[in-house]
């Protein structure tokens, strides 16, 4: 099985992708390489190989909904340059000085 340039163009249009002519050629080659690989996989002899079961049904273990956040080695307040009321305080950007929406409050205490 292989896909044609026209089929790749059709798929791209369905996905609303703007794809150039060079990309169409590359995608056609890549899609055909994938299909060739899948054909090779179908030919692999799996006789006598035990089927893997329980992977989908079991899923990955999940944390308890009551476990809370992951513990940190140090509290953020210990390494933050400035920490107030549970938040990192960052310096104002000079570009924001004099901005029309600026209320004049820079968040600094005692200013």
N, C-alpha and C positions, 0 to 999 in steps of 0.2 A: 504494500500500500504506500502511496506517496501523495503529497499535496502539490497542487500546481500554483503558479504565481497568482492566477485569478482567485483561487480559493484563499490564499493568504490575504490578498487585497480585500476579499469579501469578509473574512474574519476580522481584519483590522477595521473595516467600516462598521461592522456590528459592535465592535468594542469602542467605536468612536475615537480611533487612534489615527493621527496624521502620520503616515509612514511614507518616506521618500522612496524613489526607485531603487537606490542602493540598499536601503533597509529591507525592501521587499525581497530582493535577491538573497540577502543574508538570512532573513527569517525563513524563507522557503528552504534553504539548505539546512538550517538548524532544525526545523520541524521534521524534515525528511530524515535527518540523522537520528532524531528521537524515535521516529516510527521504525526505522531500521533496527535500532537497539531493542525496541519492544518486540519486534519479530524474532530477534535472536534469543531473547529471554523466553519466549513461548516455546522455542525448540529445545530448551534445556531439559534433560531427563531428570525428573524429580521422583522417579520410582524408588520407593523404599525410604524416602526422607520423611520423617515425622512432621506433621503439620504443627505449626505453632498455634496454640490456642490460649485463650484467656487474656490476650494482650488488650484487645479492644474492650472486652467486658469489664475487666478490672480497672483499667485506667490508672492514672498516676495517683499516689496517695495525696491527700490534701491535709492542710493544717486544720486544727480545730478552729471553729469560728470564734472561740474565746481566747485564743492564744495571745492576742495583742501584738504590738509592734515588735520587730526584732530588737533584741537588746544591743545597745552600743557599748563599746569599751569605754568611751568617755562621753559625757553629756555635751551637747553642742555649745552650751554656755561656757564650757571650759576652753574651747578652742576658737570660738567666734570672736572676731575683732570687736564687735559691739552686739549685744544681745539684750533685747528689752521685751518684756511681757510675752516671752515664748517665740520671738521672731528675731531673725538676723536683721541688723540694721546696716544698710549699705550707704556709702557716701552719695551725695547728689552728683549728678552729671553736670559739668559746667555748661553743656549745651541747653540744659533746662533752665538756667538762670535767666530771668526776664521773659520767660514764655508767657504769652497772653493768658493762658489758663492758670498761671502760677498764683496761688493764694498768698504767697509770701511766707507761708509756714514751711520751713525746711525740715521739720521733724526733730530738730535739735532742741534739747531742753535748755532753757535760759537764753534763747536767742531773741 
